[in-house]
Amino acid sequence: MKPNDAKRIMLLHSEAKVEFYSKYIQRYLRILFLSPYITEINIYDVFCGTGIYDNGKKGSPLVTFDAIKALRNAYPNIDKKINLVVNDSVKSKVVAVQSYIDSQNKNYCNVIYNNKGVDEMFDEIISVFRTQKHSSRNLLFIDPYGYKEIKNATLQALMSNLRTEIILFLPISQMQRFTTVAIESSEKPYEPLKQFVYSFFDSEHPIRSEKVSALDYIKYIKEALRFNKYYSTSYFIERDASSYYALFFITHHILGFEKILEVKWDMDEEGGKGFKLPSKPNLFAIADKQQNINDSFEKLEHILKLLLRSSIDNKQLYAEILRNEFLTEHAVRIFERWIENKEPFQVQDYATKVKARKGSYYLSYEYYNSRKNPEPKAIFSYKK
Protein backbone atom coordinates (compact mmCIF):
# COMPACT_ATOMS: atom_id res chain seq x y z
CA MET A 1 0.00 0.00 0.00
CA LYS A 2 1.47 3.31 -1.09
CA PRO A 3 1.32 6.29 1.34
CA ASN A 4 -1.00 8.28 -0.94
CA ASP A 5 -3.48 5.42 -1.30
CA ALA A 6 -5.21 6.49 1.94
CA LYS A 7 -6.12 9.76 0.22
CA ARG A 8 -7.79 7.92 -2.68
CA ILE A 9 -9.02 4.67 -1.10
CA MET A 10 -10.86 4.47 2.21
CA LEU A 11 -8.93 2.01 4.34
CA LEU A 12 -10.46 -0.20 7.05
CA HIS A 13 -9.64 2.11 9.94
CA SER A 14 -11.20 5.04 8.06
CA GLU A 15 -14.28 2.95 7.31
CA ALA A 16 -14.62 2.30 11.05
CA LYS A 17 -14.38 6.02 11.75
CA VAL A 18 -17.05 6.96 9.22
CA GLU A 19 -19.30 4.07 10.28
CA PHE A 20 -19.13 5.26 13.88
CA TYR A 21 -19.98 8.81 12.85
CA SER A 22 -22.77 7.61 10.53
CA LYS A 23 -24.45 5.54 13.23
CA TYR A 24 -24.40 8.47 15.62
CA ILE A 25 -25.59 11.08 13.13
CA GLN A 26 -28.61 8.95 12.32
CA ARG A 27 -29.58 8.67 16.00
CA TYR A 28 -28.75 12.32 16.71
CA LEU A 29 -30.73 13.73 13.79
CA ARG A 30 -33.85 11.71 14.49
CA ILE A 31 -34.07 12.77 18.14
CA LEU A 32 -33.58 16.46 17.37
CA PHE A 33 -35.79 16.38 14.30
CA LEU A 34 -38.71 14.93 16.26
CA SER A 35 -38.25 17.15 19.31
CA PRO A 36 -40.86 19.92 19.59
CA TYR A 37 -38.34 22.04 21.51
CA ILE A 38 -35.70 22.18 18.74
CA THR A 39 -36.26 24.53 15.78
CA GLU A 40 -32.87 24.42 14.04
CA ILE A 41 -30.15 21.79 13.58
CA ASN A 42 -26.63 22.78 12.50
CA ILE A 43 -24.01 20.25 11.46
CA TYR A 44 -20.43 21.36 10.84
CA ASP A 45 -17.86 19.23 9.01
CA VAL A 46 -14.76 21.31 9.70
CA PHE A 47 -12.31 19.17 7.69
CA CYS A 48 -14.62 17.63 5.11
CA GLY A 49 -11.94 15.69 3.23
CA THR A 50 -12.70 13.55 0.20
CA GLY A 51 -16.28 13.14 -1.01
CA ILE A 52 -16.27 9.71 -2.64
CA TYR A 53 -13.13 7.59 -2.56
CA ASP A 54 -11.87 5.59 -5.53
CA ASN A 55 -13.28 2.41 -4.01
CA GLY A 56 -16.77 3.95 -3.81
CA LYS A 57 -16.78 4.65 -0.06
CA LYS A 58 -18.33 7.92 1.11
CA GLY A 59 -16.64 10.42 3.40
CA SER A 60 -18.24 12.14 6.39
CA PRO A 61 -20.00 15.07 4.59
CA LEU A 62 -21.75 12.71 2.19
CA VAL A 63 -22.73 10.38 5.02
CA THR A 64 -24.23 13.40 6.79
CA PHE A 65 -26.16 14.50 3.72
CA ASP A 66 -27.48 10.98 3.12
CA ALA A 67 -28.71 10.83 6.73
CA ILE A 68 -30.52 14.15 6.33
CA LYS A 69 -32.06 13.00 3.04
CA ALA A 70 -33.29 9.74 4.60
CA LEU A 71 -34.78 11.63 7.54
CA ARG A 72 -36.64 14.09 5.31
CA ASN A 73 -38.07 11.23 3.27
CA ALA A 74 -39.13 9.37 6.42
CA TYR A 75 -40.88 12.43 7.89
CA PRO A 76 -42.01 14.55 4.92
CA ASN A 77 -44.56 16.51 6.92
CA ILE A 78 -42.08 17.90 9.46
CA ASP A 79 -40.66 21.28 8.51
CA LYS A 80 -37.52 21.95 10.51
CA LYS A 81 -34.45 23.89 9.43
CA ILE A 82 -31.27 21.85 8.94
CA ASN A 83 -27.99 23.55 8.01
CA LEU A 84 -24.96 21.59 6.82
CA VAL A 85 -21.71 23.56 6.83
CA VAL A 86 -18.90 21.94 4.84
CA ASN A 87 -15.35 23.27 5.11
CA ASP A 88 -11.84 22.32 4.10
CA SER A 89 -8.68 24.34 3.54
CA VAL A 90 -8.14 22.31 0.35
CA LYS A 91 -10.56 23.79 -2.19
CA SER A 92 -10.64 20.76 -4.51
CA LYS A 93 -12.07 18.65 -1.69
CA VAL A 94 -14.89 21.11 -1.07
CA VAL A 95 -15.63 21.19 -4.80
CA ALA A 96 -15.84 17.38 -4.94
CA VAL A 97 -18.25 17.27 -1.98
CA GLN A 98 -20.36 20.08 -3.46
CA SER A 99 -20.65 18.25 -6.76
CA TYR A 100 -22.23 15.22 -5.07
CA ILE A 101 -24.54 17.07 -2.68
CA ASP A 102 -25.83 19.69 -5.11
CA SER A 103 -26.74 17.01 -7.63
CA GLN A 104 -29.08 15.38 -5.09
CA ASN A 105 -30.20 18.14 -2.76
CA LYS A 106 -33.93 18.69 -3.23
CA ASN A 107 -34.33 21.18 -0.40
CA TYR A 108 -33.37 18.52 2.13
CA CYS A 109 -31.09 21.00 3.86
CA ASN A 110 -29.35 24.33 3.48
CA VAL A 111 -25.70 23.66 2.58
CA ILE A 112 -22.92 26.19 3.07
CA TYR A 113 -19.55 25.48 1.46
CA ASN A 114 -16.42 27.08 2.86
CA ASN A 115 -12.76 27.01 1.87
CA LYS A 116 -11.32 28.56 5.03
CA GLY A 117 -8.37 28.02 7.31
CA VAL A 118 -9.18 26.16 10.49
CA ASP A 119 -8.69 29.04 12.94
CA GLU A 120 -10.88 31.30 10.80
CA MET A 121 -13.55 28.62 10.59
CA PHE A 122 -13.56 28.00 14.34
CA ASP A 123 -13.76 31.76 15.02
CA GLU A 124 -16.73 32.03 12.69
CA ILE A 125 -18.54 29.11 14.33
CA ILE A 126 -17.97 30.49 17.83
CA SER A 127 -19.29 33.86 16.69
CA VAL A 128 -22.44 32.24 15.30
CA PHE A 129 -22.97 30.29 18.51
CA ARG A 130 -22.98 33.50 20.57
CA THR A 131 -26.14 34.76 18.85
CA GLN A 132 -27.99 31.48 18.42
CA LYS A 133 -31.47 30.86 19.74
CA HIS A 134 -31.77 28.48 22.66
CA SER A 135 -33.80 26.16 20.42
CA SER A 136 -30.81 25.58 18.10
CA ARG A 137 -28.57 22.51 18.35
CA ASN A 138 -25.10 21.92 16.88
CA LEU A 139 -22.91 18.96 16.02
CA LEU A 140 -19.27 19.43 15.01
CA PHE A 141 -17.32 16.67 13.31
CA ILE A 142 -13.64 17.55 13.60
CA ASP A 143 -11.32 15.25 11.67
CA PRO A 144 -8.10 17.26 11.37
CA TYR A 145 -4.98 16.46 9.40
CA GLY A 146 -3.08 15.83 12.62
CA TYR A 147 -3.66 17.60 15.92
CA LYS A 148 -2.01 21.04 15.78
CA GLU A 149 -5.34 22.84 15.27
CA ILE A 150 -6.91 21.25 18.35
CA LYS A 151 -6.71 23.66 21.27
CA ASN A 152 -8.16 23.52 24.74
CA ALA A 153 -9.53 27.07 24.64
CA THR A 154 -11.17 26.52 21.25
CA LEU A 155 -12.98 23.37 22.33
CA GLN A 156 -14.19 25.04 25.52
CA ALA A 157 -15.45 28.04 23.56
CA LEU A 158 -17.32 25.76 21.16
CA MET A 159 -18.96 23.88 24.03
CA SER A 160 -19.78 26.87 26.20
CA ASN A 161 -23.29 27.52 24.84
CA LEU A 162 -24.46 24.10 26.12
CA ARG A 163 -26.15 23.42 22.77
CA THR A 164 -23.24 21.70 21.04
CA GLU A 165 -21.76 18.23 20.68
CA ILE A 166 -18.33 17.45 19.26
CA ILE A 167 -16.89 14.33 17.64
CA LEU A 168 -13.12 14.66 17.39
CA PHE A 169 -10.65 12.33 15.64
CA LEU A 170 -6.99 12.21 16.71
CA PRO A 171 -3.88 10.24 15.60
CA ILE A 172 -3.13 8.78 19.02
CA SER A 173 -0.06 6.65 18.33
CA GLN A 174 1.69 9.51 16.58
CA MET A 175 1.00 11.79 19.53
CA GLN A 176 1.86 9.20 22.19
CA ARG A 177 5.10 8.22 20.48
CA PHE A 178 6.49 11.75 20.45
CA THR A 179 5.05 13.31 23.63
CA THR A 180 8.13 12.99 25.83
CA VAL A 181 10.39 14.12 22.97
CA ALA A 182 8.16 17.13 22.30
CA ILE A 183 8.16 18.19 25.95
CA GLU A 184 11.94 18.11 26.14
CA SER A 185 12.56 19.64 22.71
CA SER A 186 12.74 23.29 21.66
CA GLU A 187 12.48 22.43 17.95
CA LYS A 188 9.59 24.02 16.04
CA PRO A 189 8.06 20.80 14.60
CA TYR A 190 7.34 19.56 18.13
CA GLU A 191 5.72 22.79 19.33
CA PRO A 192 2.06 21.89 18.43
CA LEU A 193 2.23 18.63 20.38
CA LYS A 194 3.96 20.31 23.30
CA GLN A 195 1.24 22.98 23.43
CA PHE A 196 -1.48 20.34 23.22
CA VAL A 197 -0.06 18.46 26.21
CA TYR A 198 0.62 21.65 28.20
CA SER A 199 -2.91 22.99 27.64
CA PHE A 200 -4.68 19.83 28.80
CA PHE A 201 -2.37 18.28 31.42
CA ASP A 202 -0.38 19.58 34.35
CA SER A 203 3.33 18.93 34.82
CA GLU A 204 2.74 15.88 37.05
CA HIS A 205 0.28 14.11 34.78
CA PRO A 206 1.30 10.55 33.80
CA ILE A 207 0.54 11.22 30.12
CA ARG A 208 3.95 12.90 29.96
CA SER A 209 5.66 9.59 30.66
CA GLU A 210 7.06 7.55 27.80
CA LYS A 211 5.71 4.45 29.54
CA VAL A 212 2.10 5.41 28.81
CA SER A 213 0.40 2.98 26.44
CA ALA A 214 -1.71 4.18 23.51
CA LEU A 215 -4.91 3.04 25.22
CA ASP A 216 -4.01 4.90 28.43
CA TYR A 217 -3.19 7.95 26.32
CA ILE A 218 -6.73 7.76 24.90
CA LYS A 219 -8.20 7.43 28.39
CA TYR A 220 -6.35 10.50 29.66
CA ILE A 221 -7.50 12.64 26.73
CA LYS A 222 -11.08 11.44 27.22
CA GLU A 223 -10.97 12.46 30.86
CA ALA A 224 -9.43 15.85 30.02
CA LEU A 225 -12.17 16.56 27.48
CA ARG A 226 -14.79 16.44 30.21
CA PHE A 227 -13.49 19.83 31.37
CA ASN A 228 -14.96 18.88 34.76
CA LYS A 229 -18.53 19.52 33.54
CA TYR A 230 -19.28 17.57 30.36
CA TYR A 231 -19.79 13.96 29.40
CA SER A 232 -17.00 12.51 27.29
CA THR A 233 -16.16 9.10 25.88
CA SER A 234 -13.70 7.60 23.40
CA TYR A 235 -13.58 4.88 20.77
CA PHE A 236 -10.21 3.54 19.71
CA ILE A 237 -9.53 2.54 16.12
CA GLU A 238 -6.71 0.14 15.33
CA ARG A 239 -4.88 0.89 12.10
CA ASP A 240 -2.30 -1.87 12.51
CA ALA A 241 -0.69 -3.83 15.33
CA SER A 242 1.22 -0.81 16.60
CA SER A 243 -0.90 2.16 15.52
CA TYR A 244 -4.07 3.59 17.07
CA TYR A 245 -6.38 6.43 16.27
CA ALA A 246 -9.33 7.46 18.42
CA LEU A 247 -12.66 9.24 18.22
CA PHE A 248 -13.66 11.43 21.16
CA PHE A 249 -17.14 12.65 21.93
CA ILE A 250 -18.11 15.62 24.12
CA THR A 251 -21.61 16.69 25.17
CA HIS A 252 -23.32 18.43 28.08
CA HIS A 253 -26.50 16.38 27.58
CA ILE A 254 -26.89 12.90 29.05
CA LEU A 255 -29.22 11.75 26.25
CA GLY A 256 -26.60 12.53 23.62
CA PHE A 257 -24.10 10.65 25.77
CA GLU A 258 -26.41 7.63 25.94
CA LYS A 259 -26.78 7.60 22.15
CA ILE A 260 -23.03 7.62 21.56
CA LEU A 261 -22.66 4.76 24.06
CA GLU A 262 -25.26 2.84 22.07
CA VAL A 263 -23.10 3.30 18.98
CA LYS A 264 -20.00 2.08 20.81
CA TRP A 265 -21.69 -1.08 22.07
CA ASP A 266 -23.35 -1.67 18.71
CA MET A 267 -19.95 -1.62 17.01
CA ASP A 268 -18.07 -3.46 19.79
CA GLU A 269 -20.32 -5.86 21.68
CA GLU A 270 -17.37 -7.23 23.66
CA GLY A 271 -16.73 -4.05 25.61
CA GLY A 272 -17.94 -0.93 23.80
CA LYS A 273 -14.35 0.27 23.50
CA GLY A 274 -13.12 0.26 19.93
CA PHE A 275 -12.43 -1.20 16.51
CA LYS A 276 -9.83 -3.92 16.01
CA LEU A 277 -8.63 -5.09 12.63
CA PRO A 278 -10.08 -8.50 11.70
CA SER A 279 -7.83 -11.28 12.95
CA LYS A 280 -7.15 -14.60 11.30
CA PRO A 281 -9.78 -17.25 12.16
CA ASN A 282 -8.72 -19.54 14.97
CA LEU A 283 -10.25 -22.18 17.22
CA PHE A 284 -10.32 -19.88 20.21
CA ALA A 285 -11.90 -16.79 18.60
CA ILE A 286 -15.47 -17.50 19.79
CA ALA A 287 -14.30 -18.42 23.29
CA ASP A 288 -12.13 -15.29 23.50
CA LYS A 289 -15.03 -13.11 22.41
CA GLN A 290 -17.35 -14.60 25.02
CA GLN A 291 -14.69 -14.19 27.71
CA ASN A 292 -14.36 -10.49 26.84
CA ILE A 293 -18.13 -10.08 27.10
CA ASN A 294 -18.14 -11.89 30.45
CA ASP A 295 -15.31 -9.66 31.72
CA SER A 296 -17.30 -6.54 30.78
CA PHE A 297 -20.37 -7.76 32.64
CA GLU A 298 -18.30 -8.73 35.70
CA LYS A 299 -16.92 -5.20 35.74
CA LEU A 300 -20.42 -3.71 35.64
CA GLU A 301 -21.67 -6.13 38.27
CA HIS A 302 -18.90 -5.01 40.63
CA ILE A 303 -19.79 -1.34 39.98
CA LEU A 304 -23.48 -1.98 40.64
CA LYS A 305 -22.84 -3.80 43.92
CA LEU A 306 -20.76 -0.87 45.15
CA LEU A 307 -23.41 1.65 44.09
CA LEU A 308 -26.26 -0.28 45.69
CA ARG A 309 -24.63 -0.65 49.10
CA SER A 310 -26.56 2.52 49.84
CA SER A 311 -30.05 2.88 48.43
CA ILE A 312 -30.12 4.77 45.14
CA ASP A 313 -33.08 5.97 43.07
CA ASN A 314 -33.67 5.24 39.39
CA LYS A 315 -32.57 8.71 38.22
CA GLN A 316 -29.25 8.43 40.05
CA LEU A 317 -28.69 4.86 38.90
CA TYR A 318 -29.44 5.71 35.26
CA ALA A 319 -26.81 8.45 35.33
CA GLU A 320 -24.20 6.29 37.08
CA ILE A 321 -24.59 3.40 34.64
CA LEU A 322 -23.96 5.78 31.74
CA ARG A 323 -21.07 7.56 33.46
CA ASN A 324 -19.37 4.18 33.71
CA GLU A 325 -19.96 3.80 29.95
CA PHE A 326 -22.43 0.93 30.08
CA LEU A 327 -26.04 0.82 28.89
CA THR A 328 -29.06 0.33 31.14
CA GLU A 329 -29.93 -2.86 29.25
CA HIS A 330 -26.66 -4.31 30.54
CA ALA A 331 -27.66 -3.52 34.12
CA VAL A 332 -31.12 -5.02 33.62
CA ARG A 333 -29.57 -8.33 32.52
CA ILE A 334 -27.58 -8.42 35.75
CA PHE A 335 -30.66 -7.53 37.82
CA GLU A 336 -32.65 -10.35 36.24
CA ARG A 337 -29.88 -12.82 37.08
CA TRP A 338 -29.72 -11.56 40.66
CA ILE A 339 -33.46 -12.06 41.04
CA GLU A 340 -33.30 -15.55 39.53
CA ASN A 341 -30.47 -16.48 41.91
CA LYS A 342 -32.35 -14.94 44.87
CA GLU A 343 -29.53 -12.55 45.66
CA PRO A 344 -30.09 -9.66 48.15
CA PHE A 345 -31.23 -7.25 45.43
CA GLN A 346 -34.33 -5.17 46.02
CA VAL A 347 -36.37 -2.65 44.03
CA GLN A 348 -38.97 -0.60 45.89
CA ASP A 349 -41.56 1.88 44.72
CA TYR A 350 -40.15 5.33 45.50
CA ALA A 351 -43.40 6.76 46.90
CA THR A 352 -44.82 3.79 48.82
CA LYS A 353 -41.58 1.92 49.68
CA VAL A 354 -43.30 -1.38 48.85
CA LYS A 355 -41.73 -3.95 46.53
CA ALA A 356 -41.94 -2.76 42.95
CA ARG A 357 -43.64 -4.73 40.20
CA LYS A 358 -41.40 -7.21 38.41
CA GLY A 359 -39.30 -5.50 35.74
CA SER A 360 -40.20 -1.99 36.96
CA TYR A 361 -36.76 -0.37 36.81
CA TYR A 362 -37.53 2.97 35.13
CA LEU A 363 -33.97 3.23 33.82
CA SER A 364 -34.35 5.45 30.78
CA TYR A 365 -34.02 9.09 29.82
CA GLU A 366 -37.81 9.43 29.92
CA TYR A 367 -37.79 8.77 33.67
CA TYR A 368 -34.57 10.72 34.23
CA ASN A 369 -36.01 13.81 32.53
CA SER A 370 -37.40 16.07 35.28
CA ARG A 371 -39.73 17.77 32.81
CA LYS A 372 -41.65 14.52 32.31
CA ASN A 373 -40.96 12.89 35.67
CA PRO A 374 -40.02 15.34 38.42
CA GLU A 375 -39.84 12.62 41.08
CA PRO A 376 -37.96 9.28 41.03
CA LYS A 377 -39.99 6.12 40.49
CA ALA A 378 -37.94 3.41 42.25
CA ILE A 379 -35.31 2.77 44.89
CA PHE A 380 -32.59 0.12 44.37
CA SER A 381 -30.43 -1.69 46.92
CA TYR A 382 -28.13 -4.70 47.19
CA LYS A 383 -27.35 -5.47 50.81
CA LYS A 384 -26.02 -8.70 52.29
Number of C-alpha atoms within 10 A of each C-alpha: 5 5 6 8 12 13 12 14 16 21 15 18 19 18 14 21 21 20 18 20 19 21 19 19 21 17 16 17 19 16 15 17 22 13 10 10 11 17 18 18 19 17 23 21 21 25 25 26 25 25 23 20 16 13 10 11 19 20 22 25 31 20 20 21 20 19 19 23 17 13 17 19 12 11 12 10 8 12 10 17 15 21 18 20 19 22 25 23 17 16 14 13 19 22 16 14 23 18 12 15 16 11 8 12 15 10 11 20 18 13 18 12 17 18 18 16 15 17 12 9 18 18 14 11 17 17 13 10 22 12 9 13 12 14 12 18 21 19 21 20 21 20 21 19 12 15 17 14 16 20 15 17 11 15 16 13 16 22 20 14 17 15 19 20 24 19 21 17 23 21 18 22 21 16 21 24 16 15 22 18 16 21 16 10 13 11 9 9 10 17 15 17 23 23 17 18 23 14 13 17 16 11 9 8 11 14 23 22 13 13 12 16 14 22 17 14 18 26 17 17 20 21 16 15 22 17 15 8 9 17 22 24 25 26 27 26 24 21 18 12 8 8 14 23 25 23 23 20 24 26 24 19 14 18 19 19 21 23 17 28 24 19 20 25 17 14 19 16 16 19 19 22 19 21 22 17 13 8 7 6 8 7 7 8 12 10 10 12 14 13 13 14 16 14 14 17 19 13 12 20 16 10 14 19 14 13 18 18 13 11 15 18 22 22 24 15 25 24 19 16 21 17 17 12 23 23 21 19 12 14 19 14 11 16 20 14 11 15 13 9 10 9 13 11 17 17 24 20 18 17 11 10 11 12 14 18 10 9 10 13 24 18 23 18 16 13 19 23 15 12 9 10 13 11 16 19 21 24 24 22 20 19 13 7
